[in-house]
């Protein structure tokens, strides 16, 4: 019984530390220039207001349903760009992407915010709207 308790506590602490690390890591990327994305997405530099870059990997299970949500949002004409991190390793590293799916909010030619995890089209639209 004691081993079970220690295991649960150990896993809980590990998960809390990992979540904290991911939060700090994504916050560290905020304020960086978005210019590394411009060669891949030339129209991104022309977007007025906020844009959203969806970072995914085709082999990522949680990315599959979210990709459908991104397509719904893109169909409305929203400024949404898709970045396959499995094909652009160097760019992903430069931007500080550590997990998929990740959303990057581009605001005034800089990274305004990074959000990890699966989100709905409504949530993503709210990120764009501010």
C-alpha positions as CSV (number, residue, x, y, z in Angstrom):
1,X,0.0,0.0,0.0
2,X,2.8,2.4,0.8
3,X,4.4,1.8,-2.5
4,X,1.2,2.7,-4.3
5,X,1.0,6.0,-2.4
6,X,4.6,6.9,-3.1
7,X,4.1,6.1,-6.8
8,X,1.0,8.3,-7.0
9,X,2.8,11.1,-5.2
10,X,5.9,10.7,-7.4
11,X,3.8,10.8,-10.6
12,X,1.8,13.8,-9.4
13,X,5.0,15.7,-8.6
14,X,6.6,14.8,-11.9
15,X,3.5,15.9,-13.8
16,X,3.4,19.2,-11.9
17,X,7.0,19.9,-12.6
18,X,6.6,19.1,-16.2
19,X,3.6,21.3,-16.5
20,X,5.5,24.1,-14.8
21,X,8.4,23.7,-17.1
22,X,6.2,23.8,-20.2
23,X,4.5,27.0,-19.0
24,X,7.8,28.7,-18.3
25,X,9.3,27.5,-21.7
26,X,6.3,28.9,-23.7
27,X,6.4,32.2,-21.8
28,X,10.1,32.5,-22.6
29,X,9.3,32.6,-26.4
30,X,6.9,35.4,-26.1
31,X,8.2,38.7,-27.4
32,X,10.6,37.1,-29.8
33,X,10.4,38.3,-33.4
34,X,8.2,36.4,-35.8
35,X,10.6,36.9,-38.7
36,X,11.8,33.3,-38.8
37,X,8.3,32.4,-40.0
38,X,8.2,34.8,-42.9
39,X,10.2,32.8,-45.5
40,X,7.7,29.9,-45.0
41,X,4.6,32.1,-44.8
42,X,5.3,35.3,-46.8
43,X,1.8,36.6,-46.3
44,X,2.2,36.5,-42.5
45,X,4.2,39.7,-42.5
46,X,1.2,41.4,-44.3
47,X,-1.4,40.5,-41.7
48,X,-2.9,43.4,-39.8
49,X,-3.8,42.6,-36.3
50,X,-3.3,39.1,-34.9
51,X,-2.5,35.9,-36.7
52,X,-2.3,32.3,-35.5
53,X,0.3,29.7,-36.4
54,X,-0.8,26.2,-35.7
55,X,2.2,23.9,-35.0
56,X,1.4,20.2,-35.5
57,X,2.9,16.9,-36.4
58,X,1.1,14.4,-38.7
59,X,1.9,11.6,-36.2
60,X,0.5,13.4,-33.2
61,X,-2.8,11.9,-32.0
62,X,-4.2,15.0,-30.4
63,X,-3.3,17.1,-33.5
64,X,-5.7,15.1,-35.7
65,X,-9.0,16.5,-34.2
66,X,-7.4,19.9,-33.7
67,X,-6.4,20.1,-37.4
68,X,-10.1,19.8,-38.3
69,X,-10.8,22.7,-36.0
70,X,-8.0,24.7,-37.6
71,X,-9.5,24.0,-41.0
72,X,-12.9,25.2,-39.9
73,X,-11.3,28.4,-38.6
74,X,-9.3,28.9,-41.8
75,X,-12.4,28.4,-43.9
76,X,-13.9,31.6,-42.3
77,X,-10.9,33.6,-43.7
78,X,-9.1,33.9,-40.4
79,X,-5.3,34.5,-40.5
80,X,-4.3,31.0,-39.7
81,X,-1.1,29.3,-40.8
82,X,-0.1,25.6,-40.4
83,X,3.5,24.6,-39.5
84,X,4.4,20.9,-39.7
85,X,7.1,20.7,-37.0
86,X,8.2,17.3,-38.2
87,X,9.3,18.9,-41.5
88,X,10.8,22.1,-40.1
89,X,12.9,21.0,-37.1
90,X,15.3,24.0,-37.1
91,X,12.5,26.5,-37.2
92,X,10.6,24.7,-34.4
93,X,13.7,24.8,-32.3
94,X,14.3,28.5,-33.1
95,X,10.8,29.4,-32.1
96,X,11.0,27.3,-28.9
97,X,8.2,24.8,-29.8
98,X,8.5,21.9,-27.4
99,X,5.3,20.0,-27.9
100,X,2.5,19.5,-30.4
101,X,-0.1,20.9,-30.8
102,X,1.1,24.4,-30.1
103,X,-0.6,27.7,-31.1
104,X,1.5,30.8,-31.6
105,X,-0.3,34.1,-31.6
106,X,1.6,36.6,-33.8
107,X,0.9,40.2,-32.7
108,X,2.7,43.2,-34.3
109,X,5.4,41.0,-35.9
110,X,6.4,39.3,-32.6
111,X,5.2,36.2,-30.8
112,X,2.5,37.5,-28.5
113,X,1.6,34.2,-26.9
114,X,2.1,30.5,-27.1
115,X,-0.6,28.0,-26.1
116,X,-0.1,24.3,-25.7
117,X,-2.8,21.6,-26.1
118,X,-5.9,20.8,-28.1
119,X,-8.2,23.8,-28.6
120,X,-11.5,24.4,-30.4
121,X,-12.1,26.7,-33.3
122,X,-14.0,29.1,-31.0
123,X,-11.0,29.3,-28.6
124,X,-8.6,29.9,-31.5
125,X,-10.9,32.6,-32.9
126,X,-10.9,34.3,-29.4
127,X,-7.1,34.3,-29.5
128,X,-7.1,36.0,-32.8
129,X,-9.8,38.5,-31.7
130,X,-7.8,39.4,-28.6
